[in-house]
Amino acid sequence: MFDRIRTLLHRLQEVQQVSALSDRDFADLGLSRHQAMDFLRMPRDIDARVIAMGKVFGVPEEDLKRDYEQWVELLTTCGHCTDRAICAATLAGAHPVPSQCSFCGNRDSFADLAAHPH
């Protein structure tokens, strides 16, 4: 119970900090105020999950992060996913493969990145 309260207070503090940012700060971050607030509501493991799923498709982390706007889009899609349970189970498997990931909202982006490596 105490951990849950601590987490809630920490999130409240983060919301207050983001709310205090100026438009210039958001421009420097390359995010809108709405996007930043949206990221605060997402599960904390989104970046690790996107990186892990990218690896399933054969896309290294560097390629996922090369284009900042695309990286933000990958995170946003994952952050709004309703298939987190099947995603977690798939990623926890011994050797997940792309054909097991038809549920993934980023599958087309991952496949495209894998087909056109940098």
C-alpha positions, 0 to 999 in steps of 0.5 A: 500500500505504501509503495502504491502511495509513493508511486502516485506521489512520484507521478504527481510530482512528474506531472507538476514538473512537466506542467511547469515546462515552457513551450521552448522546453517542449520545442527543445524536447521535440515533443508537444505538451500533450505528448509529454503528458501522454508519456507520463501515463504510459507504463515505465517499460515502454522503451525496453519493450520496443527495443526487445520487440525490435530485436525480434524483427532483427532491428538493432536499438541504434536503428530504432532510435536513429530517427527521433520522430519515428522513435517517439511514434514507436513508443506512442504506439506501444504505450497505447497497446491493449495487447500487453499481456500477449506481448509480454508472454511472446517476449518472454518466450525462448526465441520469439519470431516476427510471425508470432507478433501479429498483435503488435501495432509496430510490426509494419514499422519493425518489418520496414526497418528490418528490410531497410537497415542503415 
